[in-house]
Amino acid sequence: MRIHTGFEIVYDCPAPVPMLLTLSVHTSRRDDLETPDWLRTDPPLDVRQYLDGYGNICSRVMAPAGRLTLSADFIIRDSGLIDEYVPDAVQHPVHELPDEVLLYLLGSRYCETDRLSEIAWSLFGAGPPGWPLVQAITDYVHNHIKFNYADARPDKTAYDAWREGTGVCRDYAHLAVAFCRCMNIPARYCTGYMGDIGVPVVGVMDFSAWFEVYLGGRWHTFDARSNMPRMARVLIARGRDAVDVAIANTFGTARLVKFEVTSVEAAYAIEPA
């Protein structure tokens, strides 16, 4: 399958402001790009990129005073397969986990394992480990949180989402990640494109959040918002939580005035006879 993907994000800046952007397709999907996912700026700016410690491509720009438009428009190939289902994937004892995975057992800015540990063990401690445990967590979070854009806010944590019972996809992911870590399952936060491909269209397109867990010696995708295997995920970034994968960090005042995301199935080009 081919996916037509991109975005247009517009800011008004009262004064020049440095920006750190995480908007490029993740390094693990670069070979699938059919056309470049160049970050375009209007007015034209120098864009300097680097790889962070999670393998995410980060872009640095100095936004001038006035209006700045950031955009991308590209085609990426995808297998068209839904998320893998591996019900016999086992949970590793903590002392057997690889060193590089241990980070994803620790609490983080939006995933407060210290505040949620007792709750997690009371909810899930009696169940089987491994894949069934992650699915039980995913089921609980999916049913516990009611999706509502009006209840989104930048300082909302996993504990807040559990207590309030409302939120958006990042809140579902944060709470599921925190519960998994509390139960000694490494979990990391992911963000990217996931359009309504293969499912009914449910609303305005946005970037999506899901999570990955380490079971059976590798990482597996789960999604507490959808709570069903989905296709056409295009990873942008992964990290401990939303702090590590924010689409934009602005080091000064920048007012968001437009935000549009595209992720739809693209037709194959018709070869001339």
C-alpha positions, 0 to 999 in steps of 0.5 A, a space after each residue: 500500500 502507498 500512503 499519502 502523508 503530510 502536515 501543515 502547521 502555522 505559527 504566529 511569532 511576535 519575535 524571533 524564536 528558536 524551535 526544536 521540531 520532531 516531524 520527520 519519519 523515524 529512521 526505521 521507516 526511511 527506506 519506505 519513503 517513496 518521495 522525500 519527507 522534506 520539512 518545508 518552511 515559509 519563509 525559507 529557513 535553514 533547517 539543521 537536523 540531528 539524531 537524538 538518543 532514541 533514533 528520532 530525527 530532530 530539526 532545529 530552526 530559528 523562526 523569524 518574527 511574523 507568520 511561519 508555515 511548516 509543512 511536508 507532503 510525501 508518499 510512503 510505502 507500507 505493508 498494509 498488515 495490521 499490528 502483529 498478534 503474538 499471544 504467547 510472547 513472554 514477559 522477561 524477569 527484570 534481571 534478564 532484561 537487556 541493559 538498553 531496555 531498563 530505561 523503559 521500566 522507570 518513571 518519567 515526566 508523564 508516567 508516574 510509576 510511583 503514584 500508580 504502582 499500588 493501583 496497578 498491582 491491585 488491578 492486574 496483579 492476579 492475572 497471567 504475565 506477558 501478552 495477556 497482562 498487556 492486553 488486560 492493561 490495554 482493555 482497562 485503559 480503553 474502557 476507563 478513559 473517555 476520548 474528549 479533545 476538550 479535556 486535553 492539556 499539555 500538563 496532563 499526566 498518566 495519573 491525571 488521566 486515570 483520576 479524571 477518566 478523560 483525555 486524548 490518545 496521548 493520555 491513553 498511551 501514557 496511562 498504559 505505559 505507566 501501568 506496564 512499567 508498574 508491572 515490570 514490563 518495559 514500555 515506550 511511547 510512540 507518535 506518528 501518523 495513523 489515518 482512518 485506513 481500513 476503519 470508519 472515519 471518526 473525526 479530524 485527522 491528527 498525529 496519533 499516539 500508541 505504545 510498544 512493550 518489550 516481550 519475548 525478546 522484541 518490541 510489540 505495538 499496542 494501542 489503548 485508544 483503538 484497542 484493536 490491531 490497526 494498519 498504516 502506522 507511520 512512526 515519527 518518534 518514540 521515547 519515554 513519554 511525550 516529553 521525548 517526542 514533542 512535535 515542537 518545542 518553542 523557546 519563546 512565544 509562538 501562537 499556533 494558528 493552524 494545524 492540519 495532518 494528512 494520512 490517506 491511502 494513495 492510488 497507484 500511478 497508472 502506467 502509460 500504455 
